[in-house]
Amino acid sequence: MIAKENVDFLETLLAPIKLEFNNINMILVHGSLFSNTEYLHEDREGKDIINMLEDSKSNIIVCGHTHIPYHRIIKNQDNSLCHIINAGSVVKPKDGNP
């Protein structure tokens, strides 16, 4: 069983983390920018991903939650490239490849 103070600490890690370097803005989330329990599957509408990136003022979103890794590149309306990267899972992979 996990102690309450450990659960409280782990919950603080679920907040989005923003990184900036060389004019590249990246946001790290568990589920999505809006919810830790939202799934961002690879076939998610491109406009939804672009909206999330615009809301976060980012070019790249790195997520998980589905436990299925992928990297998808989406062209924005101004022809800039947006990236969504699902890091998958080391502990509990769901892509059939442990």
N, CA, C and O atoms as a GROMACS GRO file, in nm:
protein
  392
    1MET      N    1   0.084  -0.117   0.000
    1MET     CA    2   0.000   0.000   0.000
    1MET      C    3   0.090   0.125   0.000
    1MET      O    4   0.193   0.129   0.067
    2ILE      N    5   0.048   0.224  -0.076
    2ILE     CA    6   0.124   0.349  -0.085
    2ILE      C    7   0.075   0.446   0.022
    2ILE      O    8  -0.045   0.465   0.039
    3ALA      N    9   0.169   0.505   0.093
    3ALA     CA   10   0.135   0.602   0.198
    3ALA      C   11   0.071   0.726   0.137
    3ALA      O   12   0.101   0.762   0.023
    4LYS      N   13  -0.018   0.791   0.212
    4LYS     CA   14  -0.090   0.908   0.162
    4LYS      C   15   0.005   1.018   0.117
    4LYS      O   16  -0.020   1.082   0.015
    5GLU      N   17   0.114   1.042   0.190
    5GLU     CA   18   0.207   1.147   0.150
    5GLU      C   19   0.275   1.114   0.016
    5GLU      O   20   0.311   1.205  -0.058
    6ASN      N   21   0.292   0.986  -0.013
    6ASN     CA   22   0.348   0.947  -0.143
    6ASN      C   23   0.246   0.968  -0.254
    6ASN      O   24   0.282   1.013  -0.363
    7VAL      N   25   0.120   0.935  -0.229
    7VAL     CA   26   0.014   0.958  -0.326
    7VAL      C   27   0.002   1.107  -0.354
    7VAL      O   28  -0.009   1.148  -0.469
    8ASP      N   29   0.004   1.188  -0.248
    8ASP     CA   30  -0.004   1.334  -0.264
    8ASP      C   31   0.111   1.385  -0.351
    8ASP      O   32   0.090   1.469  -0.438
    9PHE      N   33   0.231   1.335  -0.328
    9PHE     CA   34   0.347   1.375  -0.408
    9PHE      C   35   0.329   1.333  -0.554
    9PHE      O   36   0.354   1.413  -0.644
   10LEU      N   37   0.286   1.211  -0.577
   10LEU     CA   38   0.269   1.162  -0.714
   10LEU      C   39   0.165   1.244  -0.790
   10LEU      O   40   0.179   1.267  -0.910
   11GLU      N   41   0.061   1.288  -0.720
   11GLU     CA   42  -0.041   1.370  -0.786
   11GLU      C   43   0.015   1.504  -0.832
   11GLU      O   44  -0.035   1.561  -0.930
   12THR      N   45   0.117   1.555  -0.765
   12THR     CA   46   0.177   1.682  -0.810
   12THR      C   47   0.254   1.663  -0.940
   12THR      O   48   0.275   1.759  -1.013
   13LEU      N   49   0.297   1.542  -0.969
   13LEU     CA   50   0.373   1.515  -1.092
   13LEU      C   51   0.284   1.513  -1.215
   13LEU      O   52   0.335   1.514  -1.327
   14LEU      N   53   0.151   1.509  -1.197
   14LEU     CA   54   0.060   1.499  -1.309
   14LEU      C   55   0.032   1.633  -1.376
   14LEU      O   56  -0.036   1.638  -1.479
   15ALA      N   57   0.082   1.741  -1.320
   15ALA     CA   58   0.063   1.872  -1.382
   15ALA      C   59   0.149   1.882  -1.508
   15ALA      O   60   0.259   1.827  -1.512
   16PRO      N   61   0.100   1.952  -1.611
   16PRO     CA   62   0.180   1.970  -1.733
   16PRO      C   63   0.314   2.038  -1.701
   16PRO      O   64   0.321   2.127  -1.617
   17ILE      N   65   0.416   1.995  -1.769
   17ILE     CA   66   0.550   2.053  -1.756
   17ILE      C   67   0.586   2.117  -1.889
   17ILE      O   68   0.578   2.052  -1.993
   18LYS      N   69   0.625   2.244  -1.886
   18LYS     CA   70   0.664   2.314  -2.009
   18LYS      C   71   0.816   2.325  -2.015
   18LYS      O   72   0.880   2.359  -1.916
   19LEU      N   73   0.871   2.296  -2.132
   19LEU     CA   74   1.014   2.310  -2.156
   19LEU      C   75   1.035   2.400  -2.277
   19LEU      O   76   0.960   2.391  -2.375
   20GLU      N   77   1.134   2.485  -2.272
   20GLU     CA   78   1.167   2.572  -2.384
   20GLU      C   79   1.316   2.566  -2.410
   20GLU      O   80   1.397   2.575  -2.317
   21PHE      N   81   1.354   2.550  -2.538
   21PHE     CA   82   1.494   2.558  -2.578
   21PHE      C   83   1.502   2.582  -2.728
   21PHE      O   84   1.426   2.522  -2.805
   22ASN      N   85   1.593   2.669  -2.769
   22ASN     CA   86   1.614   2.700  -2.912
   22ASN      C   87   1.484   2.729  -2.986
   22ASN      O   88   1.463   2.678  -3.096
   23ASN      N   89   1.397   2.810  -2.928
   23ASN     CA   90   1.268   2.847  -2.988
   23ASN      C   91   1.174   2.729  -3.009
   23ASN      O   92   1.081   2.737  -3.089
   24ILE      N   93   1.198   2.622  -2.940
   24ILE     CA   94   1.109   2.506  -2.943
   24ILE      C   95   1.041   2.498  -2.807
   24ILE      O   96   1.107   2.497  -2.703
   25ASN      N   97   0.910   2.492  -2.809
   25ASN     CA   98   0.832   2.483  -2.685
   25ASN      C   99   0.766   2.346  -2.678
   25ASN      O  100   0.696   2.305  -2.770
   26MET      N  101   0.791   2.278  -2.569
   26MET     CA  102   0.741   2.142  -2.552
   26MET      C  103   0.659   2.136  -2.424
   26MET      O  104   0.692   2.199  -2.324
   27ILE      N  105   0.551   2.058  -2.428
   27ILE     CA  106   0.471   2.036  -2.309
   27ILE      C  107   0.465   1.886  -2.282
   27ILE      O  108   0.440   1.806  -2.372
   28LEU      N  109   0.488   1.848  -2.158
   28LEU     CA  110   0.485   1.709  -2.115
   28LEU      C  111   0.361   1.688  -2.029
   28LEU      O  112   0.341   1.759  -1.930
   29VAL      N  113   0.279   1.593  -2.066
   29VAL     CA  114   0.156   1.565  -1.992
   29VAL      C  115   0.141   1.414  -1.975
   29VAL      O  116   0.205   1.335  -2.045
   30HIS      N  117   0.057   1.375  -1.882
   30HIS     CA  118   0.029   1.232  -1.868
   30HIS      C  119  -0.078   1.190  -1.969
   30HIS      O  120  -0.053   1.105  -2.054
   31GLY      N  121  -0.196   1.249  -1.958
   31GLY     CA  122  -0.305   1.216  -2.050
   31GLY      C  123  -0.311   1.316  -2.163
   31GLY      O  124  -0.274   1.286  -2.277
   32SER      N  125  -0.359   1.436  -2.131
   32SER     CA  126  -0.363   1.544  -2.230
   32SER      C  127  -0.340   1.675  -2.154
   32SER      O  128  -0.322   1.675  -2.033
   33LEU      N  129  -0.342   1.783  -2.226
   33LEU     CA  130  -0.326   1.914  -2.163
   33LEU      C  131  -0.442   1.943  -2.068
   33LEU      O  132  -0.425   2.016  -1.970
   34PHE      N  133  -0.558   1.887  -2.097
   34PHE     CA  134  -0.680   1.920  -2.022
   34PHE      C  135  -0.716   1.820  -1.913
   34PHE      O  136  -0.788   1.855  -1.820
   35SER      N  137  -0.668   1.697  -1.923
   35SER     CA  138  -0.706   1.594  -1.826
   35SER      C  139  -0.601   1.484  -1.823
   35SER      O  140  -0.553   1.439  -1.927
   36ASN      N  141  -0.567   1.440  -1.702
   36ASN     CA  142  -0.472   1.331  -1.687
   36ASN      C  143  -0.530   1.196  -1.730
   36ASN      O  144  -0.455   1.100  -1.750
   37THR      N  145  -0.661   1.189  -1.743
   37THR     CA  146  -0.724   1.062  -1.780
   37THR      C  147  -0.771   1.059  -1.925
   37THR      O  148  -0.831   0.961  -1.969
   38GLU      N  149  -0.744   1.166  -2.000
   38GLU     CA  150  -0.785   1.170  -2.141
   38GLU      C  151  -0.682   1.095  -2.226
   38GLU      O  152  -0.562   1.112  -2.208
   39TYR      N  153  -0.730   1.013  -2.316
   39TYR     CA  154  -0.643   0.938  -2.406
   39TYR      C  155  -0.617   1.017  -2.534
   39TYR      O  156  -0.711   1.067  -2.597
   40LEU      N  157  -0.491   1.028  -2.573
   40LEU     CA  158  -0.456   1.088  -2.702
   40LEU      C  159  -0.404   0.976  -2.792
   40LEU      O  160  -0.284   0.956  -2.807
   41HIS      N  161  -0.498   0.906  -2.852
   41HIS     CA  162  -0.461   0.797  -2.942
   41HIS      C  163  -0.404   0.854  -3.072
   41HIS      O  164  -0.426   0.970  -3.106
   42GLU      N  165  -0.332   0.771  -3.143
   42GLU     CA  166  -0.264   0.814  -3.266
   42GLU      C  167  -0.361   0.864  -3.372
   42GLU      O  168  -0.324   0.948  -3.453
   43ASP      N  169  -0.483   0.814  -3.372
   43ASP     CA  170  -0.580   0.854  -3.474
   43ASP      C  171  -0.666   0.974  -3.430
   43ASP      O  172  -0.767   1.004  -3.493
   44ARG      N  173  -0.626   1.042  -3.324
   44ARG     CA  174  -0.698   1.160  -3.277
   44ARG      C  175  -0.698   1.268  -3.385
   44ARG      O  176  -0.599   1.284  -3.456
   45GLU      N  177  -0.807   1.340  -3.397
   45GLU     CA  178  -0.819   1.448  -3.497
   45GLU      C  179  -0.700   1.543  -3.485
   45GLU      O  180  -0.667   1.588  -3.375
   46GLY      N  181  -0.638   1.574  -3.597
   46GLY     CA  182  -0.524   1.665  -3.598
   46GLY      C  183  -0.558   1.801  -3.542
   46GLY      O  184  -0.475   1.863  -3.474
   47LYS      N  185  -0.678   1.850  -3.570
   47LYS     CA  186  -0.717   1.983  -3.521
   47LYS      C  187  -0.724   1.985  -3.369
   47LYS      O  188  -0.696   2.089  -3.308
   48ASP      N  189  -0.762   1.873  -3.306
   48ASP     CA  190  -0.764   1.867  -3.159
   48ASP      C  191  -0.623   1.882  -3.102
   48ASP      O  192  -0.601   1.954  -3.004
   49ILE      N  193  -0.529   1.815  -3.165
   49ILE     CA  194  -0.389   1.823  -3.120
   49ILE      C  195  -0.337   1.964  -3.140
   49ILE      O  196  -0.272   2.020  -3.052
   50ILE      N  197  -0.364   2.022  -3.256
   50ILE     CA  198  -0.319   2.158  -3.284
   50ILE      C  199  -0.379   2.256  -3.184
   50ILE      O  200  -0.310   2.347  -3.138
   51ASN      N  201  -0.507   2.239  -3.151
   51ASN     CA  202  -0.570   2.327  -3.050
   51ASN      C  203  -0.500   2.316  -2.916
   51ASN      O  204  -0.477   2.418  -2.849
   52MET      N  205  -0.465   2.195  -2.875
   52MET     CA  206  -0.392   2.177  -2.749
   52MET      C  207  -0.257   2.246  -2.754
   52MET      O  208  -0.216   2.312  -2.658
   53LEU      N  209  -0.188   2.230  -2.866
   53LEU     CA  210  -0.057   2.292  -2.879
   53LEU      C  211  -0.068   2.444  -2.880
   53LEU      O  212   0.015   2.512  -2.820
   54GLU      N  213  -0.168   2.495  -2.947
   54GLU     CA  214  -0.188   2.641  -2.948
   54GLU      C  215  -0.223   2.692  -2.808
   54GLU      O  216  -0.172   2.796  -2.766
   55ASP      N  217  -0.309   2.620  -2.736
   55ASP     CA  218  -0.346   2.660  -2.600
   55ASP      C  219  -0.224   2.663  -2.508
   55ASP      O  220  -0.215   2.748  -2.419
   56SER      N  221  -0.132   2.571  -2.530
   56SER     CA  222  -0.014   2.564  -2.445
   56SER      C  223   0.105   2.643  -2.502
   56SER      O  224   0.212   2.647  -2.441
   57LYS      N  225   0.084   2.704  -2.620
   57LYS     CA  226   0.191   2.778  -2.688
   57LYS      C  227   0.313   2.688  -2.707
   57LYS      O  228   0.427   2.728  -2.679
   58SER      N  229   0.287   2.567  -2.755
   58SER     CA  230   0.392   2.467  -2.774
   58SER      C  231   0.394   2.416  -2.916
   58SER      O  232   0.296   2.429  -2.990
   59ASN      N  233   0.506   2.356  -2.956
   59ASN     CA  234   0.522   2.292  -3.086
   59ASN      C  235   0.515   2.140  -3.075
   59ASN      O  236   0.486   2.069  -3.172
   60ILE      N  237   0.542   2.092  -2.954
   60ILE     CA  238   0.552   1.948  -2.931
   60ILE      C  239   0.476   1.914  -2.803
   60ILE      O  240   0.488   1.983  -2.702
   61ILE      N  241   0.398   1.806  -2.810
   61ILE     CA  242   0.335   1.753  -2.689
   61ILE      C  243   0.382   1.609  -2.673
   61ILE      O  244   0.377   1.529  -2.766
   62VAL      N  245   0.429   1.578  -2.552
   62VAL     CA  246   0.470   1.442  -2.518
   62VAL      C  247   0.370   1.393  -2.414
   62VAL      O  248   0.351   1.455  -2.310
   63CYS      N  249   0.308   1.280  -2.445
   63CYS     CA  250   0.205   1.226  -2.356
   63CYS      C  251   0.229   1.079  -2.330
   63CYS      O  252   0.327   1.022  -2.377
   64GLY      N  253   0.140   1.019  -2.256
   64GLY     CA  254   0.145   0.876  -2.225
   64GLY      C  255   0.003   0.826  -2.210
   64GLY      O  256  -0.078   0.839  -2.302
   65HIS      N  257  -0.028   0.770  -2.099
   65HIS     CA  258  -0.160   0.722  -2.058
   65HIS      C  259  -0.213   0.607  -2.141
   65HIS      O  260  -0.269   0.513  -2.084
   66THR      N  261  -0.199   0.609  -2.272
   66THR     CA  262  -0.246   0.495  -2.352
   66THR      C  263  -0.150   0.377  -2.340
   66THR      O  264  -0.188   0.263  -2.364
   67HIS      N  265  -0.025   0.405  -2.304
   67HIS     CA  266   0.083   0.305  -2.295
   67HIS      C  267   0.122   0.252  -2.432
   67HIS      O  268   0.191   0.150  -2.441
   68ILE      N  269   0.080   0.317  -2.539
   68ILE     CA  270   0.113   0.275  -2.676
   68ILE      C  271   0.197   0.385  -2.741
   68ILE      O  272   0.146   0.494  -2.766
   69PRO      N  273   0.325   0.357  -2.769
   69PRO     CA  274   0.413   0.462  -2.823
   69PRO      C  275   0.383   0.496  -2.969
   69PRO      O  276   0.349   0.408  -3.049
   70TYR      N  277   0.398   0.623  -3.002
   70TYR     CA  278   0.392   0.668  -3.142
   70TYR      C  279   0.449   0.808  -3.152
   70TYR      O  280   0.462   0.879  -3.052
   71HIS      N  281   0.482   0.847  -3.272
   71HIS     CA  282   0.524   0.984  -3.304
   71HIS      C  283   0.448   1.024  -3.429
   71HIS      O  284   0.455   0.957  -3.532
   72ARG      N  285   0.376   1.133  -3.419
   72ARG     CA  286   0.295   1.180  -3.530
   72ARG      C  287   0.328   1.326  -3.558
   72ARG      O  288   0.342   1.406  -3.466
   73ILE      N  289   0.342   1.361  -3.685
   73ILE     CA  290   0.370   1.498  -3.726
   73ILE      C  291   0.246   1.552  -3.796
   73ILE      O  292   0.192   1.488  -3.887
   74ILE      N  293   0.202   1.670  -3.753
   74ILE     CA  294   0.082   1.732  -3.808
   74ILE      C  295   0.120   1.869  -3.859
   74ILE      O  296   0.190   1.944  -3.792
   75LYS      N  297   0.074   1.903  -3.979
   75LYS     CA  298   0.097   2.037  -4.033
   75LYS      C  299  -0.007   2.133  -3.979
   75LYS      O  300  -0.127   2.106  -3.986
   76ASN      N  301   0.041   2.246  -3.926
   76ASN     CA  302  -0.047   2.350  -3.877
   76ASN      C  303  -0.096   2.433  -3.995
   76ASN      O  304  -0.048   2.416  -4.107
   77GLN      N  305  -0.192   2.522  -3.971
   77GLN     CA  306  -0.247   2.604  -4.080
   77GLN      C  307  -0.141   2.692  -4.144
   77GLN      O  308  -0.151   2.724  -4.263
   78ASP      N  309  -0.038   2.731  -4.068
   78ASP     CA  310   0.068   2.813  -4.125
   78ASP      C  311   0.182   2.727  -4.182
   78ASP      O  312   0.291   2.777  -4.207
   79ASN      N  313   0.155   2.598  -4.202
   79ASN     CA  314   0.249   2.499  -4.256
   79ASN      C  315   0.365   2.466  -4.162
   79ASN      O  316   0.459   2.397  -4.203
   80SER      N  317   0.360   2.513  -4.038
   80SER     CA  318   0.461   2.471  -3.942
   80SER      C  319   0.428   2.329  -3.895
   80SER      O  320   0.312   2.287  -3.899
   81LEU      N  321   0.529   2.258  -3.851
   81LEU     CA  322   0.509   2.120  -3.810
   81LEU      C  323   0.487   2.112  -3.660
   81LEU      O  324   0.560   2.172  -3.581
   82CYS      N  325   0.387   2.037  -3.621
   82CYS     CA  326   0.357   2.010  -3.481
   82CYS      C  327   0.382   1.861  -3.458
   82CYS      O  328   0.357   1.778  -3.547
   83HIS      N  329   0.430   1.828  -3.341
   83HIS     CA  330   0.460   1.688  -3.310
   83HIS      C  331   0.380   1.645  -3.188
   83HIS      O  332   0.367   1.720  -3.091
   84ILE      N  333   0.328   1.524  -3.195
   84ILE     CA  334   0.272   1.459  -3.076
   84ILE      C  335   0.348   1.328  -3.062
   84ILE      O  336   0.355   1.247  -3.154
   85ILE      N  337   0.403   1.310  -2.944
   85ILE     CA  338   0.483   1.191  -2.916
   85ILE      C  339   0.422   1.122  -2.795
   85ILE      O  340   0.410   1.181  -2.687
   86ASN      N  341   0.384   0.997  -2.812
   86ASN     CA  342   0.339   0.919  -2.699
   86ASN      C  343   0.457   0.832  -2.658
   86ASN      O  344   0.505   0.749  -2.735
   87ALA      N  345   0.503   0.852  -2.536
   87ALA     CA  346   0.623   0.784  -2.488
   87ALA      C  347   0.599   0.637  -2.456
   87ALA      O  348   0.695   0.564  -2.430
   88GLY      N  349   0.475   0.594  -2.456
   88GLY     CA  350   0.446   0.454  -2.425
   88GLY      C  351   0.464   0.427  -2.276
   88GLY      O  352   0.437   0.514  -2.194
   89SER      N  353   0.507   0.308  -2.243
   89SER     CA  354   0.525   0.269  -2.103
   89SER      C  355   0.634   0.165  -2.092
   89SER      O  356   0.638   0.070  -2.170
   90VAL      N  357   0.722   0.184  -1.997
   90VAL     CA  358   0.826   0.085  -1.971
   90VAL      C  359   0.770  -0.026  -1.883
   90VAL      O  360   0.798  -0.144  -1.904
   91VAL      N  361   0.690   0.012  -1.785
   91VAL     CA  362   0.641  -0.081  -1.685
   91VAL      C  363   0.524  -0.165  -1.736
   91VAL      O  364   0.514  -0.284  -1.705
   92LYS      N  365   0.436  -0.103  -1.814
   92LYS     CA  366   0.315  -0.174  -1.856
   92LYS      C  367   0.285  -0.144  -2.002
   92LYS      O  368   0.188  -0.074  -2.032
   93PRO      N  369   0.366  -0.198  -2.094
   93PRO     CA  370   0.341  -0.170  -2.236
   93PRO      C  371   0.213  -0.238  -2.284
   93PRO      O  372   0.182  -0.351  -2.245
   94LYS      N  373   0.140  -0.168  -2.370
   94LYS     CA  374   0.016  -0.224  -2.425
   94LYS      C  375   0.023  -0.237  -2.576
   94LYS      O  376  -0.080  -0.248  -2.642
   95ASP      N  377   0.144  -0.237  -2.631
   95ASP     CA  378   0.160  -0.252  -2.775
   95ASP      C  379   0.206  -0.393  -2.813
   95ASP      O  380   0.240  -0.418  -2.928
   96GLY      N  381   0.206  -0.483  -2.716
   96GLY     CA  382   0.244  -0.621  -2.743
   96GLY      C  383   0.394  -0.642  -2.751
   96GLY      O  384   0.439  -0.751  -2.787
   97ASN      N  385   0.474  -0.539  -2.717
   97ASN     CA  386   0.619  -0.549  -2.726
   97ASN      C  387   0.682  -0.511  -2.591
   97ASN      O  388   0.712  -0.394  -2.567
   98PRO      N  389   0.702  -0.610  -2.504
   98PRO     CA  390   0.759  -0.579  -2.371
   98PRO      C  391   0.906  -0.540  -2.380
   98PRO      O  392   0.968  -0.511  -2.278
   0.00000   0.00000   0.00000
